């Protein structure tokens, strides 16, 4: 004799794969709308009909694999996929380089603006001469450096 567990498993499998049948009612109401329900139509329904609906269990087989594209062999498709992969990698690399360049330009811009602000502030600026001595920047040197700093700002801060 079979154990109760085996019997229960057999019944569960049978019930899981059995088809399901149900009645579906279709009717048109007084406003002309089509209605579907599992309950009979109300008395004021204009037109009604009853259908028996049978639902089969879902298929357990996987869907078929997509057919290869017409006119192209599998080798050509593989080559195209590899080419596209290389193009995407190149684009990602170019985007990364462009992003790094943008960050460097932003840093240059900030530094140039900071230097120009220091020059425009009028505070004395010390420099080292060829002998290694500290000397203050002259007015002519400050004007020259200010012009150079403005050029650097306009060059590195253009957006």
C-alpha positions in Angstrom: 0.0 0.0 0.0 1.2 3.5 -0.8 2.1 6.0 1.9 -0.2 9.0 2.5 2.5 11.4 1.4 2.7 9.7 -2.0 -1.0 9.7 -2.3 -1.2 13.4 -1.4 1.6 14.2 -4.0 -0.3 12.3 -6.7 -3.5 14.2 -6.0 -1.7 17.6 -5.9 -0.1 16.9 -9.3 -3.4 15.8 -10.8 -5.2 18.9 -9.5 -2.4 21.2 -10.7 -2.5 19.9 -14.2 -6.3 19.6 -14.5 -8.2 22.0 -16.8 -10.4 24.6 -15.3 -13.9 25.3 -16.7 -16.0 28.4 -15.9 -19.0 30.2 -17.3 -18.6 33.7 -18.7 -21.5 36.0 -19.2 -21.5 38.8 -21.7 -24.2 41.5 -21.9 -24.9 45.0 -23.2 -26.2 47.4 -20.6 -28.7 50.2 -21.2 -25.9 52.7 -22.0 -24.5 50.4 -24.7 -21.4 49.2 -22.8 -20.4 45.6 -23.3 -19.8 43.8 -19.9 -18.2 40.5 -19.1 -18.7 38.8 -15.7 -18.9 35.4 -14.0 -22.3 36.3 -12.6 -25.5 36.3 -14.8 -26.5 39.7 -16.3 -29.0 41.9 -14.5 -32.6 42.0 -15.6 -32.2 45.4 -17.3 -29.5 44.1 -19.7 -30.4 44.7 -23.3 -28.7 41.7 -24.8 -26.9 38.8 -23.1 -25.2 35.5 -23.9 -23.5 32.8 -21.9 -20.3 31.0 -22.9 -18.4 28.1 -21.3 -14.7 28.9 -21.0 -12.1 26.2 -20.6 -8.7 27.2 -19.4 -5.8 24.8 -19.9 -2.8 24.7 -17.7 0.2 26.8 -18.7 2.8 25.1 -20.9 6.0 24.2 -19.1 8.2 24.0 -22.1 10.4 27.0 -22.8 9.7 29.2 -25.8 11.6 28.3 -29.0 14.9 30.0 -29.6 14.8 33.0 -32.0 15.6 32.1 -35.5 18.8 33.6 -36.9 18.4 36.7 -39.0 17.7 36.1 -42.6 20.7 36.6 -45.0 23.4 36.6 -42.2 25.3 33.6 -41.0 26.0 33.1 -37.4 29.6 34.0 -38.0 28.6 37.4 -39.4 26.4 38.0 -36.4 29.2 37.1 -34.1 31.6 39.5 -35.9 29.0 42.3 -35.8 28.5 41.7 -32.0 32.2 41.8 -31.4 32.6 45.0 -33.5 29.7 46.7 -31.6 31.4 45.6 -28.3 34.7 47.2 -29.4 32.9 50.4 -30.5 31.2 50.7 -27.1 34.4 50.2 -25.3 36.1 52.9 -27.4 33.3 55.3 -26.8 33.4 54.6 -23.0 37.2 55.3 -23.1 36.7 58.5 -25.0 34.0 59.6 -22.6 36.3 58.9 -19.7 39.1 60.9 -21.2 36.8 63.8 -22.0 35.5 63.8 -18.4 39.1 63.8 -17.1 40.0 66.7 -19.4 36.9 68.6 -18.2 37.9 68.2 -14.6 41.5 69.3 -15.3 40.2 72.4 -17.2 37.9 73.2 -14.2 40.8 73.0 -11.8 42.9 75.2 -14.1 40.1 77.7 -14.3 39.7 77.8 -10.5 43.5 78.3 -10.0 43.7 81.0 -12.7 40.8 82.9 -11.1 42.3 82.6 -7.7 45.7 83.9 -9.0 43.9 86.8 -10.8 42.0 87.6 -7.7 45.3 87.8 -5.7 46.8 90.1 -8.3 43.8 92.4 -8.4 43.7 92.6 -4.6 46.6 95.0 -4.5 48.4 93.1 -1.7 52.2 92.9 -2.1 53.3 89.8 -3.8 56.8 88.3 -3.0 58.8 86.4 -5.6 62.3 84.9 -5.6 64.8 86.4 -7.9 67.7 84.6 -9.8 69.9 84.9 -6.7 67.2 83.2 -4.6 66.4 86.4 -2.7 62.8 87.3 -1.9 61.7 90.5 -3.6 58.3 92.2 -4.0 56.7 92.3 -7.5 56.9 95.6 -9.2 53.9 97.4 -10.7 55.1 96.6 -14.2 55.5 92.9 -13.3 52.0 92.9 -11.6 50.5 94.4 -14.8 52.2 91.8 -17.0 51.1 89.0 -14.6 47.6 90.4 -14.5 47.4 90.3 -18.3 48.8 86.8 -18.4 46.3 85.7 -15.7 43.3 87.2 -17.6 44.4 85.3 -20.7 44.7 82.1 -18.6 41.2 82.6 -17.2 39.7 83.2 -20.6 41.5 80.2 -22.0 40.7 77.7 -19.3 37.3 78.9 -18.2 35.5 78.9 -21.6 32.3 76.9 -21.4 
